[in-house]
C-alpha cells in the first residue's frame, strides 16, 4: 500500500531535510562572516545573505540568532570555513569560524556552529576538540576558548556552550578514534567468508 511506503519514507525525508537546511544555514553564515571579515563593517542585516529563492523560516531564525550572537558578544570573525587536517590522525575537516570576542582587541576563540535541536550531543564536543588540536598544530595559535553555538531554527535565539579542558577532551577524542578504527577492523573481519578447517 502506498500510504505505508510514504510513512516509511517520512523519517528519511525529515532527516535529509534537516541536513539540507543545516548546510544552507552554514553557507549563509559563511557569507555573512566573509563580508564582515573583508569589509570590517557589520552588514546591515544577516537576513540579506539568504537568497529570496531560499527564504525558509528556519534559515531566517538561524541568521537572526547568529546576528544576535555577533552583537551581544561584539564578535569579530577572523577566518571562516577553515580547512584543517592532521596527517598523524588521518583526519581533515572544516572549522566553522575563528574570531575575537569583545571586539578587535578581544580573546581569540574557536566557534563551531550547529543547527540541530540539541547542543549537548557528545560527538559535538569531540569534534570541536579535534578541530582545536588540528587548528593549533597547523597555525601555532591557541584559541583561549572553544564554543559550540547552536542557532535556533524556530525562534531566533542561540545557545552557547563553552568547552573546557581541551587537552583532556582531545585525548578522549583520540581514544574514540582508535575505538572507531577497531570497530571498522572487526566489521571487515565479519564480512569475510568463514572457512572451516577439517
C-alpha positions, 0 to 999 in steps of 0.5 A, spaced: 500 500 500 502 506 498 500 510 504 505 505 508 511 506 503 510 514 504 510 513 512 516 509 511 519 514 507 517 520 512 523 519 517 528 519 511 525 525 508 525 529 515 532 527 516 535 529 509 531 535 510 534 537 516 541 536 513 539 540 507 537 546 511 543 545 516 548 546 510 544 552 507 544 555 514 552 554 514 553 557 507 549 563 509 553 564 515 559 563 511 557 569 507 555 573 512 562 572 516 566 573 509 563 580 508 564 582 515 571 579 515 573 583 508 569 589 509 570 590 517 563 593 517 557 589 520 552 588 514 546 591 515 542 585 516 544 577 516 537 576 513 540 579 506 545 573 505 539 568 504 537 568 497 529 570 496 529 563 492 531 560 499 527 564 504 525 558 509 523 560 516 528 556 519 534 559 515 531 566 517 531 564 525 538 561 524 541 568 521 537 572 526 540 568 532 547 568 529 546 576 528 544 576 535 550 572 537 555 577 533 552 583 537 551 581 544 558 578 544 561 584 539 564 578 535 569 579 530 570 573 525 577 572 523 577 566 518 571 562 516 570 555 513 577 553 515 580 547 512 584 543 517 587 536 517 592 532 521 596 527 517 598 523 524 590 522 525 588 521 518 583 526 519 581 533 515 575 537 516 572 544 516 572 549 522 566 553 522 569 560 524 575 563 528 574 570 531 575 575 537 570 576 542 569 583 545 571 586 539 578 587 535 582 587 541 578 581 544 580 573 546 581 569 540 576 563 540 574 557 536 566 557 534 563 551 531 556 552 529 550 547 529 543 547 527 540 541 530 535 541 536 540 539 541 547 542 543 549 537 548 550 531 543 557 528 545 560 527 538 559 535 538 564 536 543 569 531 540 569 534 534 570 541 536 576 538 540 579 535 534 578 541 530 582 545 536 588 540 536 588 540 528 587 548 528 593 549 533 598 544 530 597 547 523 597 555 525 601 555 532 595 559 535 591 557 541 584 559 541 583 561 549 576 558 548 572 553 544 564 554 543 559 550 540 553 555 538 547 552 536 542 557 532 535 556 533 531 554 527 524 556 530 525 562 534 531 566 533 535 565 539 542 561 540 545 557 545 552 557 547 556 552 550 563 553 552 568 547 552 573 546 557 579 542 558 581 541 551 587 537 552 583 532 556 577 532 551 582 531 545 585 525 548 578 522 549 577 524 542 583 520 540 581 514 544 574 514 540 578 514 534 582 508 535 575 505 538 572 507 531 578 504 527 577 497 531 570 497 530 571 498 522 577 492 523 572 487 526 566 489 521 571 487 515 573 481 519 565 479 519 564 480 512 569 475 510 567 468 508 568 463 514 572 457 512 572 451 516 578 447 517 577 439 517 
